[in-house]
Amino acid sequence: MASRDAAAWATATKVAVARLEEEENISSEKAFRVVAAFVKALGGEVPVEETGPRRSVGQARETDADSASVGLPKKKAQAIALSCMVLAQYRKDPSSISDDRVSAAIRIITEAAQSGDASAQTELGLCYANGEGVEQDWAKAVHWYEAAAEQGDAGAQYELGHCYIGGKGVAEDWAKAAHWYHAAAEQGDAKAQYNLGLCYMFGMGVEQDPAKAARWFEAAAEQGNSNAQNGLGVCYGKGMGVGRDPAKAARWYHAAAEQGDAGAQYNLGLYYMNGTGVAQDLAKAAHWYHAAAEQGDAKAQYNLGVCYDDGKGVAKDPAEAAHWYHAAAEQGDAKAQFSLGLCYKYGEGVEQDHAKAAHWLEAAAEQGLAKAQFGLGLCYGNGTGVPKDPVKAARWLEAAAEQGDADVQFSLGVCYGNGTGVPKDPVKAARWLEAAAEQGHAGARSLLGLCYKYGEGVERDLAKAVRWFEVGAVQGDADAQYNLGLCYWNGQGVAKDPAKAVHWFEAAAEQGDADAQFSLGVCYRNGEGVEQDPAKAAHWYEAAAQQGNAKAQYNLGNLYLNGTGVAQDLAKAVRWFAAAAAQGDADAQHNLALCNEHIQS
């Protein structure tokens, strides 16, 4: 074969096939016109009349015996190009190409491949790899890929790399895969550049080198490869192989997302949700989550569910939230399974169904999600949605807490302390509260302080109680602040100090703690630890009384009865005495009776 013919052959094949990839569908007539145009541009002859209606490939008039049976042009460049296009169309829609045309195309491609044409060898390799027109045979696919790859065909080099990664037709060999990806990448093959980047990123077949990974990702990304654009976005987002640059990450995610890459759409949604590299925009976040979710991306489906659950970027819609949680849960997303379980547990967006709630909680629990394990443990402990089973309850609750989640450890401590879902066990309660407290859980520190104060599950130790109350109080936990105030008020574990007691009572009272508000009212009423101030006493009594604190209601009634710190008001006094009396306060009941006698007299 003359070098000019070989060049025409290869070029016409590649360009024609590339043109086909741009088409949703293509007729034989149009295929011929495409090939003819390229062959003419190469200086070849087109031996078919330029006017008049075109016949189909099967009807074209030819004199060559081989070509005549399928109606292909005489020129080999035209024949191989058209055959490649027939096979490419067959890959897109097998029903659009008859078996005889496929067979004829395979025969022509085979003859060309056996003659040493690299493009034909690559095409034949694809046929054997996919079982198109021939019986699938990976060994033969590798044979033809290798023949073409050795001649420098980038497409074959890329496909051969794939074969070595999957061990298809050859023994798995990551080093050889990387070798062939590199060969194709150096020729500018974008898919090979991306895959070579993956090899360097994860050290597959080459020494791990994030910088080289980023370089190859960028080479492919600049050519518009969406996978590489997303990969490069990850590199810039995490500072892998390049300096961390969230703005550049967002730019590459956007480029890939616009091409429909689901992973990039999800990543871009995260960036808009958190305002990373872009101005925060919850609506855009929801938009990109939705785009990825529609393509089946489970993480995007879960996050979109959260958007609908919380009304972030979209109108709050429990039913829509449950829909997307379900879509992700069906794909095995543990967080979505947990959230869907909660939907069924509370009847949010779906009809309440405790059995389904337990089912989805168990699915997530089996994957190791601590919160799901904890929820499932409670289901078994209370017999909700599943038969009551204390053994399974304890197993799941312990499994959740053993993972080290402080919130779960705290909750388990509370369960053992109250006997909720598990038998009451003060020792286990204290153990799990301490585990959470050691991790900095403020609520656990407060409860653990109470354990030491009263000797519940641990040996009584007032100094340790104060220590745990103190660290919790400094964190801002209202219960810890109130309990620390009591320690200073009563001199338990510390020297008695009314001023410090007032300080901590006030800190808790400002957060709305009713007991602290009542105690602070007492301090102002009696002038202990603070200058006496009946008006402030009335203020704090009322704050606590409004929350239902019976002692505060009684004391406030007395202030209104006597006009101390407030204008005297018998009606208000009666109202607050009645509120406290209804809760069983004996002093309030006595005073209420006296007031009623006074009113009647």
C-alpha positions, 0 to 999 in steps of 0.5 A: 500500500502506498504511503499516500493511500495509507494516510488517506485511509487512516485519516478518512476513517478517523475523521469520518468516525469523529463526525459520526459521533456528533450525529444522533443518527445518520443515513447511509447516504449521509455517511457516504457524503461525509466520507466522500468529502474527506477523501476528495479533500485528501486528493482521492477520487470519488467514483460515484456520480455527483448528481442524482439520488443516492442509493442505499449502501446495499443498492450502490452499483459497484464492479469490484466483486468484494465491494459489489456484494455490499455496494461499497465504493471502490477506493479502500479509504472510502470502504474502510471509513464507511465500514467504520461508520456502519459499525459505529452506528450499529453500536448506537442502535443495533436495530438500525443496521442489517446483519448483512451490512454488519458482516460486510463491514466486519469483513472489510475491516478484517482485511484492512487490519490484516493488511496492517492498517492501525485504524482498522485494527483498533476498530476490529479490536472494538468489535471483538471486545463488544461482540459486535458482528463477531463473537466476543473474544477479549484475547482477539480484542487485545491482539488487534489493540496491541497491533495498532498500539505498537503502530502508535494508534492512540485509541488502541493504546487507550483501549489496551490500557483498559484491558490491562486494568480489567484483566480482560484478554490479558493478565491484570497489570497496572504498570502496563496499563499506565504505560499504554495510557501514557503513550496515548496521553502523550498523543493528546488522547483526553480519556487516556490523559484522565486515566493516567491522572488517576493512576498517578493520583492513586499510585496505580501502576506508577509511583503516586504523584498528585502533582503529575495527576493534576497535570494530566487532569488539566491536559484532559480538562483543557480539551473538555473532558468532563471527568478530568474537569471534575477531577481537577476541581477536586485537586484544587478543592483539596490542594492535591498536587496543586495549591488549594484554590476553591475558586479554581475548583468551582470553575472546573466543577462548573465546566464539567457540570455544564456538560452533565457530569453528575459528580461535578454537579454534586460537588458544585452544589456543595460549593454553593451550599457552603459558599466555598469558592463561590458566593453562597447561593442555596437556590443554585445549590439545590439546582445542581443537586437536582441535576445530579439527582436526576442522573441517579447520583445518590449523594446528590439525592440525599442532599436534595432531600435535606434541602426539601426537609429544611427548606434550603434553596427550595420551598420546604416539602416533606413529601419531596424530601422523603421522595429523594431520601427514598431514591438514595436509600434504594441505592444504599446511601446510609444517611438517606436510609436513616433519614427515610427511617425518621420520615416513617417514624414520625410520618413526615412526608409519608404515612407513619409506619413504624415497621418501615422506619425500623426497616430503613434504620436497620439498613443504615445500621448494618452499614455502621451509621451510629445514629441509625444503630442507636435509633434501631436499638431504641426500636428494639428496646421499646418494641416499636416497629419490631418485636421488643428484644432487650438483647438486640436493643443493647447490642445496637445501642452499644454498637453505636456508642462504641463508634465514639460518637459523643452525642450517641454516648450521651444519649445511651447514658441517658437511656441507661439512667432512665431505663429507656429502651434498656434496663435501668443501669446507673453504672452503665449510665455513668460509664457512657456519660463519662465517655461522652464527657471526656470528648467535651460533650457539655450535657454529658459533663453536667449529668456526670457531675450529678452522678458524682454528686449523688453517688449514682453509678459511681462513688460519691465525690463532690470534688469531681462533681464540681469539676465536671459542672465547672467544665460544662458551665464554661462551655455554656451548658445551662444545667451545669451552670445551675448545678455549679451555682448550687455547689457554691450556694451550699458549699458542696465540693467548694467553699461556700460563696454566694457571690459565685453562686449568683454569677452561675445562677444568672448565667443559666437564668439568662439561657432560660433555665427556670430553676436558675431563674427561681434561685436568682430571684431568691438571691435578690429577694434576700440580698444573698450574694447580691444587693437586695432588690425586690423588683429584680426578685419579682422579675426572675420569679415571674420568668420562672413562674411563666415556665411553670415553676411552682415555687416561683409561682408561690413566691411571686404570689406573695410579692403581689399579695404584699406589694413587694417589688411590684404593685400590690395586686390581690387578683394576681396574687390569687392567680399565681397561688392557684397556679402553684396550688394546682401543681400540689404546692401545699403553701400555695394551697394554704395561701389560696384558701386564705385569699378566697376567705378574705375575698368572700368576707 
